[in-house]
C-alpha cells in the first residue's frame, strides 16, 4: 500500500468521524435565546352557549416573541403572543349580516421534544393564556349596531417544527383548542354582564427566526 493510499484512507476516516460528530450535535438554532415567529390559519368555532354561530370560521393571524429558558435542543421556552381574528357571515336566511374582529395578547409556554437528523425536528406541546377584546357589528334593513366585549382564553396546542438553515424554522399546529370566556356587558335581561363560553379549533401554519 502506497503512502498516498494511506493518506487518502486517513483523510476519509477523519471526514467520516467528523461528519458523525456534526450530525450528533443539535443545531445551534435550538441553542439561541430569542425566537420571533408569525403564522396564519383558520380558527373554527365548534361550540358556544348561543348555538347560533356554531360552525363559523375566522381567519387568524398570530405573532410571537419568545425566549428560551434553558439551553440545548430539549427545553422549555416562554413567549408573548399577539393574535388578530377576522370573521363574518349572515344569519336568519341572509337577512342579518354580521362581522367580528378579535384581538388577543398573552403569554404562552412550551417544551421542545426533538428528534431526527441533528435534532432538527421537534414536537412542541404548549399552553397559553390570552386576554381578548371582541368587537362585533350587525346590520339589517338599514339598521346597524355594534358592541365590544372582553374576556380571556386558555389554550392547549401541539406544534410540529423543523429547523432549516440553522436559523429558519417552519412549523404547523395540527391541534389547537381555545376556550374563550366572554363577558358581554349589558346583554342580560336586567342589563347586567353576561358570561358566555366559546370553544374553537385552531389550525396554524407559520415560520420563525432564531437569534
N, C-alpha and C positions, 0 to 999 in steps of 0.2 A: 504494500500500500504506500503510495507516494505521499510526500509532505503536503502537497496541495489537497489531496483527498482527505487527509487527517484534519487540515484546517477547515475544509468545507463541512465536514461532519461536525466539528466542534461549533462552528457558526450556526449550523442548522439546529443543533441541540440547544444552543443558547437561545435561539429565537423561539423554539417550542416552549422552553421553560418560562421565558419572559412573557409569551402570549398567554400561557396558562395563569401566570400570576396576575396579569392585567385583567383577564376575564373573571378571575376570582374576586377582584376588588369591586365594590359597589361604585356606581357612577358618582362623581363628585357633585352632580346636581342634587343628590339626596343629602349632601352634607352642607349645602349653603343655607343661610339663615332665612332670607326673605323669599316670599312667594307672591306673585301677582298673577291673577287669572281672570278670565271672562268666559261666560257661557251663554247659550241660548237654547230654548226649547219650550214645549208646552207644559202647562200645569192644568190638569183635568180635574174639575170639581166632581167628586164621586158621591158626596153626601152632604146635606145641610139640614138645618131644622125646618126651613120653609118647604123644601121639596120642589119649589117652582123652578129654580135654576139648576137643578141637578143635571149633570152631564155637560155643562158648558166648559169650553177650553179657553185658557188665557195664554197669550204669548208672554213668556217671562225672560227678562234679561237679568243676568246676575254678574256682579263683580266681587272680587275677593282679594284682600290683602292679608297675607299670613306670615307667621313667624314660627320657626321650628323651635320647640322647647329643648329637645335633645340633639345629639349628633348621630350620624350613621344612617344607613338605609332604612332601618326599622326604628320607629319612634313616634312620639306624639307631636302635634302642632296645634296652634290656635290661630284663628283668623277673624277678621271683621268682614261681614257680608253686607252687600247692598243689592237690592232686588227691586225691579220695576216690572209690573204685570199689567197687560192691557187686554180687555175683554169687551164684548158687545154682542147684541142679539136682539131678538124680537119675542114678545110674549102675546098671549091672547089672540092667536091667529094672525100675528103680524100687526095688530092694532097699536101696540105699545112697543117702542124701540128703547133700548137701554144701552148704556156704556159704563165701563168702570175702569178706574186706574188705582192700583195698589202699590204703595211704596213700603219697603221693609228694610230694616237695618238691625244688626245684632251680631253677637259672637257665634262662632262655630269652632268645634274642636274635632280632631280626627286622629286616627292611628294608622300609620303605614305598615302593611304587611307585604314585603317584597318577595319576588320570585323571578325566575327566568334568567337568561344570559346577562351577566353583570348586574343582576338585580334591577333591570331596567323596567320591569313591570311591577305594579303594586295594586293591592286591594285596599281600599280606604273606607272603612266604616266611620261614619261621622254623626255628630249630634249638633243641633243648632237651636237657638232661641232668638226669635226676631220680634221687635216691636213694629207694628204696622199701622199705616193710615190708609183707609179705603174711601175713595171718592166715587160716588155713583150718580148718574143722572138718567132721567127717563123723559120721554116725550110722547104725547098722544093728542090728536085732534087740535094741534096748535098750542097745547099747553105743555110746559116743561118745568122740571124741578130737579133739584139735586140735594145731596147730603154728603157729609163727611163723617165717618166713624173711625174708631181706633180700636186696637186690641193687641194681642200677642199671638205668636205661633211657634210652638215647639216642633222640631223637625228631626226625623230619623232618615238617614240616607246611606247608600252604598255606592262608592265611586270606583271605577276601574281606570288606571292611569298607566301611561307608558312614557318614559323619558327618551327624547330624541336629541341628538347632537349635544348632549351633556347639559344643556340649559333649557331647552324647549320641552314642555310636557303637553301631551294631549290626553284628554280624559272624557269619559262618558259616565252618566249617572243613570243606570238602568232601573234603579229603585230609589224613590224618594217619597216620603209621606209627610205632608204638612197638616197639622191640626190647628186651625185658626179659632181663636176665641174673640168674638167681636162684641163690642159694647156700643149698641145703637142708641143714640141719645134721642129721647122723646118719641120713640116708636111704639111704646106701650099704650094701653087704653087710658092710663092715668097721666100720660106724658112723661113717665119716668124712664130710666135707662133699661133697655132690654139686653140680656146676654144671649148671643147666638153662636152656634158652633158650625164649623165648616171643615170638611176633610178633603184634601186634594192630593192627587198623584203627580209627582214632579219628575219630568224626564229632561235631562240636560246634556248638551254636548259642548265642549269648550277646550281652550288651550291656555297655557300659562308659561311664565318665565321665572326661573330662579336666579337670585343674585347672591 
